[in-house]
Amino acid sequence: MTAPAAPAPLPFIDFGRVSPSALRPVFVTLRFGLHVLVVGLALFVMIRALLADDANEGAITVLTVAFLACYAAGIAASSRNLPQWARVLWLTALLALWAGMSAMTPDAAFLAFPLFFLELHVLAAPIAVPLVIVTFGLSVWGTASHLGFEVGTILGPLISAGVAIVIGLGYRAMAQETKDRQALILDLIATREELSTASREAGTLAERERIAREIHDTVAQGLSSIQMLLHAAERDIADERTLDKLRLARETASENLAETRRFIRELSPPSLDEQTLPAALRRLAAAVDEQAAQAGAATRVSYSTSGDPVTLPMSTDATLLRIAQGALANVLRHARATRAELTLSYLGDEVALDIVDDGIGFDPTAVAADPGAELRYGLRAMRERAEREGGSIEVESHPGDGTAVAVRIPVVTA
């Protein structure tokens, strides 16, 4: 199994597009608060320069307007899901404009506080935290160049940076938890739909089996008996006209019997139509082996059977076939195996199906605990199929040691 990818940075400006949840109002409020803070502080810096008749008021005004335009452009472009390099470029432009403002007025230091938040949420934490420290240094330098080094010159930006780091990292954890919960909810909805579909399929299959069994035990058996009795009657009657009528009746019964048997076959699962479970599994193994060869995979699939075959209920045959299909599909998709063995064993009071491969294996405990693992759903579906037939399934696997899937279902003869 591959290691999980590192979490992507969580852009602060994406608060408004978070999936609906109980925390969505919090995210929207934070986004709005950041925008108000940036715009308000930038305008404060510009207005202070104009009211104070600062010698650099023209340059400060130009830089402030450019800063706000750059900030607005980044917000507008955020809906396009910009790549990381574009976000870094945008943030660099903002920092450069702010540094220019800091060189001309100490009031620009107020903008360091929202910039701390922006850095923490636009960039990944290992990059954002050092950059916050750099921004803190620039803020101290800009203020000290105008007012000199004092305790407040250092302490104010230091406290702001510390608060921003704590709140920013706390938000990151809260946003990730919200994302995980949303994913879990979607998984639960998908699982419920799968279970509903599986339940409908199971009900349909059971009803088809019941109808097929009833037709076989009543209509088919009755037509077979009528055909046999008519054939016996032909030997006891010498009258040619009566014999013709009996032959016609027997032929009609024979045709209807053939039609009834065809109808019974059509009620069977498609892969089991006109063949036994061992034959269906043999054909499945051959098909998967051919599929792997055509895909250029090294996996080779073999099939074997042991014990004396018995006729099982249609639902049991279908369950074993579907589990085999799912297990072999997992082998092709995940195992990177060179060999897979499919074995069907009739053990008297139970039937066993074993699927063993020599692939890379996995940790069943980790897969069961990971809501996003694709294998989790396949294994759950196989387990539920086996349990519906009163059986059980065991999965043994370790990373690097291959995988063994063992299914056991009690024998109830059809």
C-alpha positions as CSV (number, residue, x, y, z in Angstrom):
1,M,0.0,0.0,0.0
2,T,1.3,3.4,-0.8
3,A,1.9,6.1,1.9
4,P,-0.9,8.7,2.2
5,A,-0.2,11.9,0.4
6,A,0.6,15.0,2.4
7,P,-2.5,17.2,3.0
8,A,-2.8,20.1,0.7
9,P,-2.7,23.6,2.0
10,L,-6.1,25.0,3.1
11,P,-6.6,28.4,1.4
12,F,-8.1,30.9,3.8
13,I,-10.0,32.6,1.0
14,D,-11.9,29.3,0.3
15,F,-14.0,29.5,3.4
16,G,-17.2,30.3,1.5
17,R,-17.0,27.1,-0.6
18,V,-16.7,24.6,2.3
19,S,-19.4,21.9,2.1
20,P,-22.4,22.6,4.2
21,S,-21.9,21.7,7.8
22,A,-22.5,23.0,11.3
23,L,-19.1,24.9,11.1
24,R,-19.9,26.6,7.8
25,P,-21.1,29.9,9.4
26,V,-17.8,30.0,11.3
27,F,-15.8,29.6,8.1
28,V,-17.8,32.3,6.3
29,T,-17.4,34.7,9.3
30,L,-13.7,34.2,9.3
31,R,-13.4,34.9,5.6
32,F,-15.5,38.0,5.9
33,G,-13.5,39.1,9.0
34,L,-10.2,38.7,7.1
35,H,-11.4,40.8,4.2
36,V,-12.7,43.6,6.4
37,L,-9.4,43.5,8.4
38,V,-7.2,43.8,5.3
39,V,-9.3,46.5,3.6
40,G,-9.8,48.5,6.8
41,L,-6.2,48.5,7.9
42,A,-4.9,49.3,4.4
43,L,-7.3,52.3,4.1
44,F,-6.3,53.3,7.6
45,V,-2.6,53.4,6.5
46,M,-3.5,55.5,3.5
47,I,-5.9,57.9,5.2
48,R,-3.4,58.5,8.1
49,A,-0.7,59.4,5.5
50,L,-3.0,61.8,3.7
51,L,-4.3,63.5,7.0
52,A,-0.7,63.8,8.3
53,D,0.5,65.5,5.1
54,D,3.2,62.8,5.0
55,A,5.9,63.6,2.5
56,N,5.4,60.1,1.0
57,E,1.7,60.3,0.9
58,G,1.6,59.9,-2.9
59,A,3.7,56.8,-2.9
60,I,1.9,55.4,0.1
61,T,-1.4,56.0,-1.7
62,V,-0.2,54.3,-4.9
63,L,1.2,51.3,-3.0
64,T,-2.0,50.9,-0.9
65,V,-4.2,51.0,-4.0
66,A,-1.9,48.4,-5.7
67,F,-2.0,46.3,-2.5
68,L,-5.8,46.2,-2.4
69,A,-6.0,45.5,-6.1
70,C,-3.6,42.6,-5.8
71,Y,-5.5,41.3,-2.8
72,A,-8.8,41.5,-4.6
73,A,-7.4,39.8,-7.7
74,G,-6.2,36.9,-5.6
75,I,-9.7,36.5,-4.0
76,A,-11.4,36.7,-7.4
77,A,-9.0,34.1,-8.8
78,S,-9.4,31.7,-5.9
79,S,-12.5,30.2,-7.4
80,R,-10.4,28.8,-10.2
81,N,-8.5,26.5,-7.8
82,L,-5.1,28.1,-8.5
83,P,-1.9,25.9,-8.3
84,Q,0.5,26.3,-5.4
85,W,3.0,28.3,-7.4
86,A,0.4,30.9,-8.3
87,R,-0.6,31.3,-4.7
88,V,3.0,31.8,-3.7
89,L,3.4,34.4,-6.5
90,W,0.3,36.2,-5.3
91,L,1.5,36.2,-1.7
92,T,5.0,37.4,-2.7
93,A,3.5,40.3,-4.6
94,L,1.4,41.3,-1.5
95,L,4.5,41.1,0.8
96,A,6.6,43.2,-1.6
97,L,3.9,45.9,-1.8
98,W,3.6,45.8,2.0
99,A,7.3,46.0,2.5
100,G,7.3,49.2,0.4
101,M,4.6,50.7,2.5
102,S,6.5,49.7,5.7
103,A,9.6,51.5,4.5
104,M,7.6,54.8,4.2
105,T,5.3,54.6,7.3
106,P,5.2,52.8,10.6
107,D,1.5,52.4,10.3
108,A,2.0,49.7,7.7
109,A,3.0,47.4,10.6
110,F,-0.7,47.0,11.4
111,L,-1.1,45.0,8.1
112,A,1.3,42.3,9.4
113,F,-1.4,40.7,11.5
114,P,-3.8,39.7,8.6
115,L,-0.7,38.8,6.5
116,F,0.3,36.3,9.1
117,F,-3.1,34.6,8.7
118,L,-2.8,34.7,4.9
119,E,0.6,33.1,4.9
120,L,-0.6,30.3,7.3
121,H,-3.6,29.4,5.1
122,V,-2.2,29.9,1.6
123,L,1.0,27.9,2.2
124,A,1.7,24.5,3.8
125,A,2.6,24.8,7.5
126,P,6.3,23.9,7.1
127,I,6.7,26.9,4.8
128,A,4.1,29.2,6.3
129,V,5.5,29.3,9.9
130,P,9.1,30.3,8.8
131,L,7.5,32.9,6.5
132,V,5.5,34.3,9.4
133,I,8.7,34.7,11.3
134,V,10.3,36.5,8.4
135,T,7.3,38.8,8.1
136,F,7.6,39.4,11.9
137,G,11.2,40.5,11.3
138,L,10.2,42.8,8.5
139,S,7.5,44.3,10.6
140,V,9.9,45.0,13.4
141,W,12.5,46.5,11.0
142,G,9.9,48.7,9.3
143,T,8.6,50.1,12.6
144,A,12.1,50.5,14.2
145,S,13.3,52.3,11.1
146,H,10.8,55.0,11.9
147,L,10.4,54.9,15.7
148,G,13.5,53.1,16.9
149,F,13.9,49.9,18.7
150,E,11.7,49.7,21.8
151,V,9.9,47.0,23.7
152,G,6.6,47.7,22.1
153,T,8.3,47.7,18.6
154,I,9.2,44.0,19.1
155,L,6.5,42.8,21.6
156,G,3.5,43.9,19.5
157,P,4.4,42.0,16.3
158,L,5.7,39.1,18.3
159,I,2.3,38.6,20.1
160,S,0.5,39.1,16.8
161,A,2.6,36.4,15.1
162,G,2.1,34.0,18.0
163,V,-1.6,34.5,18.1
164,A,-1.8,34.1,14.3
165,I,0.2,30.9,14.4
166,V,-2.0,29.3,17.1
167,I,-5.3,30.4,15.5
168,G,-4.1,29.5,12.0
169,L,-2.9,26.0,12.9
170,G,-6.1,25.5,15.0
171,Y,-8.2,26.4,12.0
172,R,-6.2,24.0,9.8
173,A,-7.0,21.2,12.2
174,M,-10.7,22.2,12.5
175,A,-11.0,22.4,8.7
176,Q,-9.4,19.1,8.2
177,E,-11.7,17.5,10.8
178,T,-14.7,19.0,9.0
179,K,-13.4,17.6,5.7
180,D,-13.0,14.2,7.2
181,R,-16.4,14.2,8.8
182,Q,-18.0,15.3,5.5
183,A,-16.1,12.5,3.7
184,L,-17.4,10.1,6.4
185,I,-21.0,11.3,5.9
186,L,-20.7,10.8,2.1
187,D,-19.2,7.3,2.7
188,L,-22.1,6.4,5.0
189,I,-24.6,7.6,2.4
190,A,-22.8,5.6,-0.3
191,T,-22.7,2.5,2.0
192,R,-26.5,2.9,2.7
193,E,-27.2,3.0,-1.0
194,E,-25.0,0.0,-1.6
195,L,-26.7,-1.9,1.2
196,S,-30.1,-0.9,-0.2
197,T,-29.1,-2.0,-3.7
198,A,-27.7,-5.3,-2.3
199,S,-30.9,-5.9,-0.3
200,R,-33.0,-5.3,-3.4
201,E,-30.7,-7.6,-5.5
202,A,-30.9,-10.3,-2.7
203,G,-34.7,-10.0,-2.6
204,T,-34.9,-10.2,-6.4
205,L,-32.5,-13.2,-6.5
206,A,-34.4,-15.0,-3.7
207,E,-37.7,-14.4,-5.5
208,R,-36.3,-15.6,-8.8
209,E,-35.0,-18.7,-7.1
210,R,-38.3,-19.4,-5.4
211,I,-40.2,-19.0,-8.7
212,A,-37.7,-21.3,-10.5
213,R,-37.9,-23.9,-7.7
214,E,-41.7,-23.8,-7.7
215,I,-41.9,-24.1,-11.5
216,H,-39.3,-27.0,-11.4
217,D,-41.1,-28.8,-8.6
218,T,-44.7,-28.4,-10.0
219,V,-45.0,-27.5,-13.7
220,A,-41.8,-29.1,-14.9
221,Q,-42.2,-32.3,-12.8
222,G,-45.9,-32.5,-13.9
223,L,-45.1,-32.2,-17.6
224,S,-42.3,-34.7,-17.2
225,S,-44.8,-37.2,-15.6
226,I,-47.4,-36.5,-18.2
227,Q,-44.9,-37.2,-21.0
228,M,-43.8,-40.4,-19.3
229,L,-47.4,-41.6,-18.8
230,L,-48.3,-40.8,-22.4
231,H,-45.3,-42.7,-23.6
232,A,-46.3,-45.7,-21.5
233,A,-49.9,-45.5,-22.8
234,E,-48.7,-45.7,-26.4
235,R,-47.4,-49.2,-25.8
236,D,-50.8,-50.4,-24.6
237,I,-53.0,-49.0,-27.4
238,A,-53.3,-50.6,-30.8
239,D,-55.7,-48.1,-32.4
240,E,-53.7,-46.0,-34.9
241,R,-55.9,-42.9,-34.6
242,T,-55.7,-43.0,-30.8
243,L,-51.9,-43.5,-31.0
244,D,-51.6,-40.4,-33.2
245,K,-53.5,-38.4,-30.6
246,L,-51.3,-39.7,-27.8
247,R,-48.1,-39.0,-29.8
248,L,-49.3,-35.4,-30.4
249,A,-50.1,-35.0,-26.7
250,R,-46.7,-36.4,-25.7
251,E,-44.9,-34.1,-28.2
252,T,-46.9,-31.1,-27.0
253,A,-46.0,-32.0,-23.4
254,S,-42.3,-32.4,-24.4
255,E,-42.2,-29.0,-26.1
256,N,-43.8,-27.4,-23.1
257,L,-41.4,-29.1,-20.8
258,A,-38.4,-27.8,-22.8
259,E,-39.9,-24.3,-22.7
260,T,-40.4,-24.5,-19.0
261,R,-36.8,-25.7,-18.4
262,R,-35.6,-22.8,-20.6
263,F,-37.6,-20.4,-18.5
264,I,-36.0,-21.9,-15.3
265,R,-32.6,-21.4,-16.7
266,E,-33.4,-17.7,-17.5
267,L,-34.2,-17.2,-13.9
268,S,-30.7,-18.2,-12.9
269,P,-27.8,-15.7,-12.6
270,P,-26.3,-15.0,-16.1
271,S,-22.9,-16.4,-15.3
272,L,-24.5,-19.7,-14.0
273,D,-26.8,-20.1,-17.0
274,E,-26.5,-23.5,-18.5
275,Q,-23.5,-24.5,-16.4
276,T,-22.6,-25.6,-12.9
277,L,-20.8,-23.5,-10.3
278,P,-17.4,-25.3,-10.9
279,A,-17.8,-24.6,-14.6
280,A,-18.6,-20.9,-14.0
281,L,-15.6,-20.5,-11.6
282,R,-13.3,-22.2,-14.2
283,R,-14.6,-19.9,-16.9
284,L,-14.1,-16.9,-14.5
285,A,-10.5,-17.9,-13.7
286,A,-9.7,-18.2,-17.4
287,A,-11.3,-14.9,-18.2
288,V,-9.4,-13.0,-15.5
289,D,-6.2,-14.7,-16.6
290,E,-6.7,-13.6,-20.2
291,Q,-7.7,-10.1,-19.0
292,A,-4.4,-9.8,-17.0
293,A,-2.4,-11.0,-20.0
294,Q,-4.0,-8.5,-22.3
295,A,-3.3,-5.7,-19.8
296,G,0.3,-6.7,-19.6
297,A,0.1,-7.7,-15.9
298,A,2.2,-10.6,-14.6
299,T,-0.7,-12.2,-12.7
300,R,-1.7,-15.8,-13.7
301,V,-4.9,-17.3,-12.4
302,S,-5.5,-21.0,-11.8
303,Y,-8.6,-22.9,-10.7
304,S,-9.1,-26.2,-8.9
305,T,-11.9,-28.1,-7.2
306,S,-12.0,-30.9,-4.7
307,G,-14.6,-33.1,-3.1
308,D,-17.8,-34.5,-4.5
309,P,-19.9,-31.7,-6.0
310,V,-23.4,-31.3,-4.7
311,T,-26.3,-29.2,-6.0
312,L,-26.5,-26.0,-4.0
313,P,-29.3,-23.4,-3.9
314,M,-29.1,-20.9,-6.6
315,S,-28.5,-18.1,-4.2
316,T,-25.4,-19.9,-2.7
317,D,-24.0,-20.5,-6.2
318,A,-24.5,-16.9,-7.1
319,T,-23.0,-15.7,-3.8
320,L,-19.8,-17.8,-4.3
321,L,-19.5,-16.7,-7.9
322,R,-19.9,-13.0,-7.0
323,I,-17.3,-13.2,-4.1
324,A,-14.8,-14.9,-6.5
325,Q,-15.4,-12.1,-9.0
326,G,-14.8,-9.4,-6.4
327,A,-11.7,-11.1,-4.9
328,L,-10.1,-11.6,-8.3
329,A,-10.9,-8.0,-9.3
330,N,-9.1,-6.9,-6.1
331,V,-6.1,-9.0,-7.1
332,L,-5.8,-7.4,-10.5
333,R,-6.3,-3.8,-9.2
334,H,-4.3,-3.9,-6.0
335,A,-2.1,-7.0,-5.4
336,R,0.5,-6.8,-8.2
337,A,0.6,-10.6,-7.8
338,T,2.3,-13.1,-10.2
339,R,0.0,-15.9,-9.1
340,A,-3.5,-16.3,-7.9
341,E,-5.2,-19.6,-7.1
342,L,-9.0,-20.1,-6.9
343,T,-10.1,-23.3,-5.2
344,L,-13.6,-24.6,-4.6
345,S,-13.9,-27.4,-2.1
346,Y,-17.0,-29.5,-1.2
347,L,-16.4,-30.6,2.4
348,G,-19.6,-32.5,3.2
349,D,-21.5,-30.1,5.5
350,E,-20.0,-27.0,4.0
351,V,-18.6,-25.6,0.8
352,A,-15.3,-23.6,0.8
353,L,-14.0,-21.0,-1.6
354,D,-10.4,-19.9,-1.3
355,I,-8.7,-17.2,-3.2
356,V,-4.9,-16.9,-2.5
357,D,-2.4,-14.6,-4.2
358,D,1.3,-13.9,-3.8
359,G,1.0,-10.1,-4.1
360,I,2.1,-7.2,-2.0
361,G,-0.6,-7.8,0.6
362,F,-2.0,-5.1,3.0
363,D,-2.9,-4.5,6.6
364,P,-6.6,-5.5,7.0
365,T,-6.9,-3.5,10.3
366,A,-5.7,-0.3,8.6
367,V,-8.0,-0.8,5.7
368,A,-11.0,-1.4,7.9
369,A,-10.2,1.8,9.8
370,D,-9.7,4.0,6.7
371,P,-13.0,5.4,5.5
372,G,-11.5,6.3,2.1
373,A,-9.9,2.9,1.3
374,E,-11.3,1.3,-1.8
375,L,-10.6,-2.2,-0.6
376,R,-12.8,-1.6,2.5
377,Y,-16.0,-1.6,0.5
378,G,-15.1,-4.6,-1.6
379,L,-14.3,-6.7,1.5
380,R,-17.4,-5.5,3.3
381,A,-19.6,-6.5,0.3
382,M,-18.0,-10.0,0.2
383,R,-18.5,-10.4,3.9
384,E,-22.2,-9.4,3.7
385,R,-22.8,-11.7,0.8
386,A,-21.4,-14.7,2.8
387,E,-23.3,-13.8,5.9
388,R,-26.6,-13.6,4.0
389,E,-26.1,-17.3,3.2
390,G,-25.2,-18.1,6.8
391,G,-21.5,-18.4,6.1
392,S,-18.4,-16.5,7.0
393,I,-15.3,-15.0,5.4
394,E,-11.8,-14.6,6.7
395,V,-9.1,-12.4,5.2
396,E,-5.5,-13.0,6.0
397,S,-2.9,-10.6,4.7
398,H,0.3,-8.8,5.7
399,P,2.3,-6.2,3.7
400,G,4.6,-8.1,1.5
401,D,3.2,-11.5,2.2
402,G,0.2,-11.8,-0.2
403,T,-3.4,-12.3,0.7
404,A,-5.7,-15.2,1.4
405,V,-9.5,-15.0,1.3
406,A,-11.4,-18.0,2.8
407,V,-15.2,-18.3,2.4
408,R,-17.2,-21.0,4.2
409,I,-20.9,-21.5,3.6
410,P,-23.0,-24.4,5.1
411,V,-24.4,-26.9,2.6
412,V,-28.1,-26.9,2.1
413,T,-28.9,-29.0,-0.9
414,A,-31.3,-27.6,-3.5
